[in-house]
Amino acid sequence: MANIFPAQAKIHPSFSEPELIVQYFQASGAFATLFQGKPRVRMGAEDLWVYVNQLNIRSQSIASQFAAEFLPSATLQAEYLQTATYLLRVRAIYDRHDIAAAARYAVGLPMAQELAMRQGIFNQSRSMLL
């Protein structure tokens, strides 16, 4: 990824807005589908696969105005599920020249890079969830 902070030219007299314009994205609400609104972390950092038992329950019933002779029952189906795990990683690359160029835009580059990395992990997690 690049740190792009081009040179600036200003005409005087002029007014410079001291605040930044930052892109915002609408929240998808994808994590609201999870229990307590966040992933439940239970596996180790080096686990490569996840295995889990599943039980599908299909209940049936009958309604009638007379006593039915056939009474339906439930169907239980067990399954064994498995899935690979994925390691999500991002990195930030910058040097003192990038920090100085970002400062001209009133941007703290280390914090901006940290926020960008968090956004990248969140976006990837949301895409995997959806």
TAMONOR-V688445 format. One record per pair of residues at least 6 apart in sequence whose ideal C-beta (glycine too) atoms are under 8 Angstrom apart, sorted by the first residue. I is the first residue (numbers start at 1). J is the second residue. D is the distance in whole Angstrom. If there is no record, write none. Layout:
I/J/D
I/J/D
//
This chain:
1/92/8
1/93/7
1/116/8
3/94/5
3/98/4
3/101/7
3/102/7
3/109/7
3/113/8
5/98/7
5/101/4
5/102/5
5/104/7
5/105/6
5/107/8
8/104/7
10/16/7
18/106/7
20/105/7
20/106/7
20/107/7
28/126/6
28/130/7
30/126/5
30/129/5
30/130/5
31/37/5
31/38/6
31/39/8
31/126/7
31/129/7
33/129/7
34/40/8
34/129/7
39/125/7
43/50/6
43/85/7
47/85/6
48/84/7
48/85/6
49/82/6
49/83/7
49/84/6
49/85/6
50/82/7
50/83/5
50/84/8
50/85/6
51/80/7
51/81/7
51/82/5
52/80/8
52/81/5
52/82/8
53/78/7
53/79/7
53/80/6
53/81/8
54/78/7
54/79/4
54/80/7
54/81/5
55/76/6
55/77/7
55/78/6
55/79/8
56/75/8
56/76/7
56/77/4
56/78/8
56/79/7
57/74/6
57/75/8
57/76/6
58/74/7
58/75/4
58/76/8
58/77/8
59/74/5
60/72/4
60/73/7
60/74/7
60/75/8
61/72/7
62/68/5
62/70/7
62/71/7
62/72/6
86/128/7
88/121/5
88/124/5
88/125/7
90/116/8
90/117/4
90/120/5
90/121/6
91/117/7
92/110/8
92/113/4
92/114/7
92/116/7
92/117/6
94/109/6
94/110/8
94/113/6
98/109/6
99/109/5
99/110/7
102/108/7
102/109/4
102/112/7
103/109/8
//
